[in-house]
Amino acid sequence: MSSPDQHDSDPILPALPDSSAPMRAAVRYGVLGLLALTVIAAVIGYLVAGLPGVWGALIGAAVGGGFILFTALGVLLTAKLPAITAGAVLLGTWLLKLILAIVVMVLLKPLDFYSKGALVLTIIFALIIVLGAETYGVLSQRALYVEPRSSSDDGNGENDTQ
């Protein structure tokens, strides 16, 4: 409970970042990395294999990048839920993504409108680049590891042991 003369903001503590800021940054950097990879892979795919190379790059970016980005989105959207619920949702979405990726690959196998080499390389690079971009996004954000104590709690200067 705060005293009437105490203000809501403590002048000693800086503004605290939102707890979801690292995951929002991860999703933002992951999307930007995926967009850059998609353009570069499509251009290289076109130069190497023509239009099938472009299709392979686009499908590879969607499968590889989507697989990683949906995990980050799931973590972001379930951050406020209880841990057991968030874990169940993330496990369920991961299983769904895995099944969806297998179904897409099985459906694409007999088709020949895309370059299989461009598809595989783009999936691999999408996984690496998007995961790296998300990691950079998380690490570049300030995050609290402990609950800060306001200066008014330091009344007697002794260490509190709980």
URUR-V521317 format. One record per pair of residues at least 6 apart in sequence whose C-alpha atoms are under 6 Angstrom apart, sorted by the first residue. I is the first residue (numbers start at 0). J is the second residue. D is the distance in whole Angstrom. If there is no record, write none. Layout:
I_J_D + I_J_D
This chain:
21_137_4 + 21_140_5 + 22_75_6 + 24_136_5 + 25_133_4 + 25_136_4 + 25_137_5 + 28_132_5 + 28_133_6 + 28_136_6 + 29_129_5 + 29_132_5 + 29_133_5 + 32_129_6 + 33_129_6 + 37_60_6 + 40_56_6 + 41_53_5 + 41_56_5 + 44_52_4 + 44_53_5 + 45_52_5 + 45_53_5 + 51_112_6 + 51_113_4 + 51_114_5 + 52_114_5 + 52_117_6 + 54_113_5 + 55_113_5 + 55_114_5 + 55_117_5 + 55_118_4 + 56_117_5 + 56_118_5 + 56_121_6 + 59_118_5 + 59_121_5 + 59_122_5 + 60_121_6 + 60_122_6 + 60_125_6 + 63_122_4 + 63_125_5 + 63_126_5 + 64_125_5 + 77_85_5
